[in-house]
């Protein structure tokens, strides 16, 4: 196998250092890539890219989010072994997080903004890209490229890049199966070159699995996608469209170290219906996420002259779905007097209004019952012992239990345009590049919540089609404008960059019931400065880099979800990032070392309504938000990629992170939220260490990697520690080319995740954590024809 690496001066970034594992790059079927050419541009910040070996360590059934877990500074946790559960997914980079309650990392799809990563109306990358259609994933850990577009990029960006069509006509079929009833079918047709200058592909995938705890979940994902690339004399045109439809049954977090110690493989959601509402609120199939996403874009990249390049893009995104819960009562909305409860008997839907109370049991006439005086409940679940109102033993024998099936409906529609230019010229005889761009997006997020009566709470979770109550209905229009300019001047071996950008963001709340006043928040940023230095040192293949960036996160519409909130004191979140690094890339040896510091101010804190006492189903949102200080983090990232031989490669990375709370400056506020300045940030490991060994021959290929994740705190008070753990992944592949000519384009791949079945806590949010997935085996077969 030949390995050719371009000189560092011609442009080597950390992306190439991580991606330079050529041993297992795969073309059609079982054919191995015989040459890897590194063609990345030297940059003034740290950046890394997923390698082929990292892709093979993950099951084809899993989500694209899992692919980046072994990159420096990155940690990915998913409650589901195949990544089905968005509710429990957590991605952190250098102390910044994408989780249920934090969105601090920018995400783009082929450079197109993803529209937010939050659970309520947002979409992570796995909603847009099938794992088999990924070309690469690039992570800018801190000082991201100035042209990256996101409302959330306080701590770097992740760009998921779809695969371009193949040059030759090809059909590819992939069939996968795994533990927990997992199965996947994928088909893709590549047209090859047509009309002299175009090529395209279209793909379809369907995958299913149950949960790994009690195997009662019904998870299914279906996606249809297509991409077109047309090459013209002056440049290229690309178009992409993807439709994704997913149903996920969720996992529940646990709330104490004692719970995990007692039951390290149980999240306390149930697989059977008991007829006791206090127990059945934990019925897994009633904890669900349903989402449909449609994303389409067209991008244009043209060289107008030898010196001037122009790029533009237009995109459209539509998101629709809901989140489900099964509260153990009916909400009493109408004063029915002595008549039976209309919420139970089937009166017309009530829109808005104020709840009068809750109904737990009724008699045969539908009248609400009260528990017997002095009755002490014996019903216990993970939330503790129930009150007598939940216990059927505290009511007459013929009492009927009642429950609700609560739907929160989410929708989002976005239309946007991007425009970028790059002009290469000379300044005082030195090479100079001037870049600039503009981004405009018009978006509207809709949210409403309705409550349906469970038809017969003694028998199962089936619910009435018509809701008895629509709690609220709101719309959140948002308009975004963003501009940037950057100049890069190269003087001999040194390149200096200086840039500026600004976000102009307006978001509104429109109450479609007129039950609360409309509201509007302007969260324009200051002019944000970035600067960088790149020095190609006299030492061959070695460069030094340094970068500084001011980052910004716009105030999201989530702060408008509680109508009574005081918005006067809410400010946008901001951060500053500094990093210094050294890179070296030889013929068989590449390494990098980076030191970074982040200061994150005006942190908007999320107060979760899902507590140890159980969910507060009636609260208007998933929680509330306010500014409460910030975070300081600093650390070191080290990376080594070494070709031990033509068939054996060693990859290792180490990250040290010290992330602590700054505090709000108000001791009373900090105390009320359990934050002590100087305490470690929830969910951020102090040490991350990865080592992987990958090997290939003509017939077989394989590899094993292990990742150590250090201690993490689950609460801001740092009283509960999620202990460190090590998870190993292994894969073994078989290229059938030498076995029989008819099998020449067939490849088999066996993946074992969590090889040694480690018990550990995975995703962490303030006050709770999800259990990590167990050992999981899956097998896939790919056939090209």
N, C-alpha and C positions, 0 to 999 in steps of 0.2 A: 504493500500500500504506500503510495506516495503522499507525502504531506508537504504542502508548499505554503509558507507563511510570508506575506508581504512585509517589507521593512516597516518597523514601527513608525519611522518618520512619515511613511506614506499613509499612516492612519491606523493605529491599533488602539482600541479602547478596551476597557475592562469587559465589555460585552464579548469580545473575541477571546479573552482569557478564559472565560467560563465556557463559551461555546466551542472552544478548540478541543473537543473530544471527538475525533473523527472515527474512532474505532467501531462505532456502532451506528453510524449514519446509514439510513436505509432509503433506497429508492423503491421501485416497484417490487412488490412481493418480497422475495428474500434476497434481492440483489443489494450488495453493499456498495456504498459510495467509495470510489477508489481515490478520490482526491478532495481535499478540503482546502479551499482558498479563503484566507482571512482578509476581508475587505471592510474594515470598520474605520470610522473617522476618529482620530484622537480628539478627546474632549477634556474640558477643564473640571469634570466632576466624575464621581464614581458611577459606573453603570455595569450591569451584568445581564447575561442572557441565558436562557434555558438551553441545555445541551441535549443531544439525542439520547444519551444515557439517562438523563433525568426523566425524559419522557418514558423510557422503557421501564423505569422503576415503578411507574404507576399503571394501574389497570386501565384498559381502554374504556371501562365503564364509568370511571370516575370523572370528576369535573376538571376543567382546565385550571382552576385555581390551585389544585394540588401540585401542579408542575413546578412551581417556583419555590417550593419549601426548602430546597437545599442551597439556595443562593445566599450569599453573605448578607447578614443583617435581617433576613426574612424568616418569619415563622408563620405557618399555615396550619390551622386546626379546623376540622370539620367533625361534627358529631356523628355523621353517618359515614360508614366505611367507603361508600361510593360517592360521597359528596352530594347526596340528594337533599339535605336539609339546610336551606338558606338561613333559617332561624338560628342555627348553632354555629354558622361559619364565622371564623375569625382570621383575619390576615393582619400581621403587624410587620412594620419595617422601621427599624431604628427607634423604637419607642412610640411610633405612631400606629394607629389601628383603624381597620375596617371591621366593624362588628355590629351586633344588634343595636348598641347604644353609642357608637362612635363612627364617624366617617371623616378620616383625616388624610387619606391617601388618594391621589388622583388615579382614575382609571380611564383608559381610552381603548377603542377597538379600531385598529389601523389608523390611529390618530384621531378618530372621531370620539367626542365626549360620550360617556355612557349614560349620562343623565342622573347620576347619583347612585350610591351603593346601599342606601338604607333599606330596611325591610318594607316600610310602608310606601310603596310607589317607586322605589329605586330598583336597580338591576345590576347585579354583578356580572362579570364577563361570561360566566357559564351560561347565562341566558341568551347569549348572542353567538357563541362559537362552539361547535362540536369538537371534542378532543382530536378527532381524526383530521380536522380541517385547520389545525393550528400550524402555522409556519414557524413562528417563534414567539417568545414572550420576553420582553425587555423590561428590566426594573432599573429605574433611576432612584437610588436609595435616598438621596437628599437634595442636592442642587440640580434639579431636573432641567431639561432643555427649556429655554424660555418660551418656545412655541407650543409646549404641551398645554392642552386646554382642559381645565377642570375647575369646578367650584370648590373642590375638596382637598387640593394638593398642598396641605400643610407640611407634609413629610415625604415628598417624592411622588413619582408616578409609576404606574404599571401599564405598559402598552402591549395588548394582545394582538398579534398580527396573523391574519388569515393566510393560508397557503395560496400561492398563485397557481393557475392551471398548468398542467403538464404540457410539454411541447408535442408529445405524441398521443394519439388516441388511446384511451385505456378505460376499462371498467375495473373497479375494485370492489370486492365484497369482503366484509368483515363480520364474523360471527364470534360472539364471546359468551362465556358462561362463568359463573362464580358462585361462591357460597351465598347463603341467604336468598336463594331463589333468584339470583341475578342472571339476567340474560340481555344480550344486546345484538341488534342487527343494524348494519351500516352498509349503504351502497353509494358509490360515487361514480359518475361518468365524466371523464375528461374528453373534450371534443378533439384535442390536438389543435394544431394551427388550421384555421380556415379563413377564407377571404384574404389570404396572403399575410394578414397582419393581426389576426385576432385568435384568441383561445379562451375556452370557458370550461367550467365544471358545474355540475348540479349534484347535490347529495341528499340522501334521506337517512335518518337514523331513528331507531326506537329502542329504548332500554327500560328495563323494569327491575325492581328488587323489593324486598321487604326490609324491615329494620333488623339489626343484629341482636337486639335484646330479647324480645319475645316473639319476633317474626310475625307480627300482626299488621304491620303497615302495608299500605297499597301505594307504592311509589312508581310513577311512570313519567317518562319524558319522551317527547317526539319533536323532531326538528327537521325542517326542510330549508335548504340553503343553496345559493348559487353565486358564482362569481365570474366576471368577464374582464379580460384584459385586452386592450387594443393598443398596438404600438404604431405610432405615426413617425414621420420623419423628424418632427420637432419635439416629440415626447410621448407620453402614454396617457390613456384613459382607463380607469378602473371603476367597476361597479360591483356592488355586493348587496345581497338581500338575504335575510334569515328570518324564519318564523319558528318560534319555540313555544311549546305547550307543555307545561309540567304540573303534576300533582304530587305533592310531598306531604307525608305524615311526619310530624315533628318529633323531636326528642325534648325532654324536659331537663333543665339543669338541676343540680343538687345544691344544697345550701349550707353544708357543714362538712368538716373533715370527718366527723363521726359517721355521717351518712355514707360517705365514700368508703371508709374503713369497714363498715358493717356490710355494705353491698357494693363492691367495686365494679359490678357488671349490671347494675339495675338503676334505671332512672325513675322508677316508681310509676310510670305510665302503664296502664293495664291493657291486656289483650281480650278481656271478656267483659260483657255487660252484666251487672249484678242486680239492677233495679233499685239500688240505693244511690240517690243523686250525689251525696257527698263523696262517694267512691267513684261513681261513673263520670264525674267531671275530669277524671284522669284517664278516660278512655282514649287510647292513642289515635284511633281513626277520627276522633273529634278534634284533634289538634292538627290542623292541616294548613298548607300553603298551596294555593292554586294561582298560577301565573301564565299569561300569554304575552309574548313580546314579538314585535315586528320591527326590525331595523333594516333600513336601506340607505345606501349612499352612492354617490358618484364622485370620483376624484379626478382631477386633471393636473398633469405635471408637464409643463412645456418650457423649453429653452427658447425664449423669444429672440435672443441674440447670443453671441458667444459669452457674454458677460452677465446676462439677465435671465434668471429663471423665475417662472411664475407658477404657483400651485394654488388650486382652489378645490373646494369640496362643498357639496350640498347633501343634507341628510334629513331623514324623517324617522321618528321612533314613536311607536305606540305600545303602551304597557297597559294590561288589564288583568285584574285578578282579585283575590280575596284571601283573608286569613280567618280561620275558624277556631272557635272555642265552644265548650258546652257547659255554661254556667248551671249550677245546681238549683235553679229556681226560675220562676217567671217574674218579670218585673210588673208591678202593679201600677198601671198608668191611668186607668179610668176608675172613678168612684162609682162603683156599681150598687152601692147601698146594700140592701138585703138580698138582692138578686145574686146569681152565680157570677163568678169572675169572668168577665168578657174575654180576657186574655186567654183563658182556658177554653171557653165555649165557642170562640171563633167570631168575635165581632170584627167589623171593618178595621183596616190598618190605621193606627194612630201615627201622625207625623209630628215629630217634635214633642213638646210638652215636658212635664217634669215628673219623674217617678215618685210615686207615693209610698212605695215600700216594696217588699218582696213576698212572693207566694211560694210556699214550700210543699204543702200537701193540700188536697181538696177532698171534699166528699163526693158522693155520686152525683149530686146536683151541681157540682162545680163551685161550691162555696169554699172559701179559704178556711183552713183549720189552724188552730193554735196548739202547740204542744201541751201535754198534761203538766199541770203545776208540779214543780218539784222533781220532774223527771231529769235524770242525769244520763247523758248520752254515752253509749258504749262504742260508737262508730269512730274509728281512727284511720287516718291516712297519713301521707307524708307531711301534710300541713299540720298534723296534730289531731287532738280529740275535738270532735265537732260539738257545737251547741245542740241543745235538745230539738231545735227547730229542724235539724237535718236528719234526726234519727227516727225511722219508721216505728220503733218500739215506743216512742213517746206519743203516738197517735192511735186512734181506734184501728182495729184490725182491717176494716174496709177502706181505710184512707188511701188515696191515690197520690203517688209521687208525681211532681211536675218538674220539668227542666226546659231550658232554652237551648237553641242552636244559634249562636251569635256569629254573624258574618260582618267583617269589616271589608268593604269593597274599595279597592284601589284602582286608580286609572291615571295615566299620564300620556300626554301627546306633546311631542317636541319637533320643531322644524328649525334647522340652522344652516348657516353658511360660514365657511372659512376661506380666508384669502392670505397667501404668503408670497413674499418675493425675496429674492436673494440676488445681490449685485456684486460681482467681483471686479475690482479695479486696483489702482495703485494710489497710495498716499505717500508723498515724499520718496517715491521709488520703491516702497515696500508693498507687498501683497495686502490687500484689504478686502474684507467682505462685509457688506451692509445687508442686514436682514430686517424684515418687518412683517407685520401681519395684523389681521383683524378677525374677530369672531363675533357673530351675532346669533342669538338663539331666542326663540319665542316658545315658551313652554307653559302648559297648564296641567296641574295635578288635581285630580278630583278624589274625594273620599266621602263615603257615607257608610253608616252602620245600621244594620237591621237585625231584629230579634225574631226568630221563628220558634213556635212551640214545637217541642219534640212530641210527636204524635202520641206515643205511649211510653212514658219514661220507665215503666216497669219491664218493658220488653226489649228496647233497643234505641238506637240513635236516629232513626228515621224522623224527618221533620216535615212540617207543613210547608207547602210551596209559598204561600202568601204570608208575609211577616205580620205579627201582631203589633209591632212597633218599629218605626224607623227613627232612630235616636237623633241623628243629625245628618246634614248633607251640606258639604262645603266645597268650594273650588279655590285653588291657589294659583293664579296666573303669575308667571315669572318672566322677566325680560333681562337678558344678559348681553352686555357689550364688553369687548375686551380688545385691547390693542397692545402691541409690543414693538420695540425697536432694539436691535443689537448690532454692535460693530465689533469686528474681529480684525486686529492688525498683527501681521507676522513680521517680526524683525529678526532676521537670521533664524536662529533656532528657538525663538520665543514667540508665542502667540498670546496676545492680550485681548480680552473681551470685556465689553461694558454694555449693559443692557438696561432697559426700563420697560415696565408694563403696568397696566392698570385695568381693574375690573369695575364695571358700572352695572350694578345688579339691583333690580327692584322686584319685590315680591309682595303679593297681596293675599288677603283672605276675604272671600265673598261667601257669606252665609246664605245659602239658597232657601232656608226656611225663614230668614229674617229674625231668627231667635237671638242673635247677637249682632253687635255693630261690626261693620266691615273694618278691616285694618290694613295698613300698608307699612312696609319697612324698607328703607333705603340702606343698602350696605355697600356703598361704593368704597373701594379701597383707596389708600394713598397711592402715589406713584411708587412702585416697588422696584428696587434697584438690584441688579445682579452683576457680578464681576468674576473674571476668571483669569488664570495664567496657566500656560502649558509650555514646558521647557524640554526640548529634545536634547538630553545631556550628551556630553562627549562620550560617555560609555555607550557602546553599541547596543541598540535595541532597548534603551532605557529612557524613560521620561518621568518628569515630575509634574504634578498638577495641583492647582489650588482653586477653590471656588467659594463664592459667597452669594447667598440669595435671600431675598425677603419674600416670604410666602403668605398666602391669604386664603381664608375660607369664608365664603359669603354666608350671611345669616340665612339658614334654610327655612322653608315654610313650616317646619316642625315647631318652631317657636310661636307660631300663630295658632296652633291647634287648640290651645286652651283659651277660650274667649276672654276670661277674666285676668289673663296675665298682664302684668305691667311691662310694656315694651320699651319704656323710656331709657332703661339702664342696660339694655342688651346691645353689645357691640360685636362686630365681626371678630373672628379669631385670627391671629397673626402668628407668624413664626420667623425666626432667622436661623439660617444654616451656614456653617463654615466647615469646609473639609480640605484636608491636605493629603496627598498621596504619592506613591511611587509605583510605577509599572515596569515590568521587564517581560519581554517576549523573545525567546530564542527558538531554535528549530524544534526542540522537544520539551522545552521547559518554559512555563510562564508563571508569573507570580505578581501579586499586587498587595500593597499595604496602604490602608486609609485610616486617617484619624478624623473624627467629626465631632462637632458640637451643635446642638439645637437648643433654641430657647423659644418656647411656645407660650404666648401670652393671651389674655382675654379668653381663657378656655370656657366653653359653654358646657356646663355639667348637665348630664341627663339623670333624672330621678326616676327609677323604674317602678312601675306599679305592680310588678310580679315579684312578690316578696315571700319570705319564709312562711308567712301566714296564708299564702295562697293568692291567686290573682284577684285584683279588684276589677271585676268585669264591667262595672258601670262607669269607670273613669272615662273621660272623653277621648283620651288618646292612650298611647303606650307609656306616657310619663310626662314630665315637665322639664324645662331647660332654664339655665341661668348662667351668667358668668361667675366663675369662682377661681381666679388665679391662673395658674398655668403649670407648665412642665419644663424642667431642664433635663437634657440628656447629653451624654457624651460617650465616646467609645472608640473602639478600634476594630477594623475589619481586615482580616488576612486571608489570602487565597493562594493556593498552589495547584497547578495543573501540570502533570509530569507524565510524558510518554516513556514508560519504563522500557518498552520494546515496541516493535511494530504491531504487536497484538495485545499489549497490556498497558492500561492507563490508570494512574492514580490521581484522584481529585480530593482535595481537602480544603475546608474553610473554617475559620474561627471568628466569632464576633463577641466582643465584650461591650456590654451596654450598662451604663449607670443612668437610670431615668428616675427622677424624683419630682415630687410636687413642690411648686413654688409657694402655693398658698394664695389666698385672695387679698391678703393685707388686713382682713377683718377677722379677728380671732373668733368672734361669735359665729360668723358664717362658716369658717373652717370647722369649728367644733360641731356645728349642727349637721354638717355633711360628713363628719368622721375623717376629715382631711387634716393631717399634721404636716406642715411644711418640712421638707426633708425626707418624708416617707417615700418608699418606693412606689412607682406607678403600678396600678392594678394590671395584671396580665402580661407584664413585660419581663422576660427572662434575663437574668444577668449574664448568662453565658450560653452561646450556641456553638456547637462543634460538630462538623460533618466530615466524614471520611468515606470515600467510595473507591472501589476497585472494579474496573470493567475490562472484559477480555473478549476477543473474537478470533474465530478461525474460519475456514471456508464453510464448515458445516454447522458449527455451534457458536453461539455467543451467549454471554451472561455477565452478571455483575451483582455486587452486594454493596449496600451503603448503610451507614448507621449515623443517626443524628442524636446528639445529646442536647437536651433542653434543660437549662438550669432552673432553680427555684423561681416561682412567681407568687406574688401576693394576690389574694382573691378579694380583699377588702382594702379600702383606702387607709384604714387604721393599722394595716399590716399585722393583724392578729391571726390570720389564717393563711398558711403557706401551702400552695400546691407544689408538692415535692418534685424535685428534678427527676427526669426519666430519659431513657434511651430507647429509640425505636429503630429497628433494622428492616430494610426492604431488600428483597432479592428477586432476580429475574433470570430466566433461562430460555433461550430461543433456539429454534432449529430452522435453518435454511435448507429446503428440500431439493435444491438445484442439483446436487450430486447423487441423489437417491434414485430418481427416475425422471426422464425428460418431461413426462406429463405433469410433474409436480414442480417444474422449474420456477414457477412464479407463485409459489405457495410458501407461507411463513407461519410458524407456530411460535407462540410466546406465552410462557407461564410466569405469573407474577405472584409473589407472596408478600403482602404488606404486613407490618408488625410481626416479623418472622418468629420472634420469641414470645409472642403473646403477652406483651408488657401491659400491666394495669396502670393507668395513669389518668390524670385529669387533662382534658384537651383545651377547648375554648374556655376562656375566662372572661367574665364581665363582672362589674362591681357587685359583690355580694353573692355570686353564684358561679358555678362551673359545670360544663358538660363532660361526661365520661368519654375518654378516648376510645376509638374503635379497636376491636380485638384483631387477632391474626385472621387474615382473609386471603383465600386462594382463588385466583381466577385464571382462565385460559382463553386465549383468543387465536383465531385462525384468519389469516388474510390471504386472499386469492386475487391475483390480477389476471385479466383475460381480455 
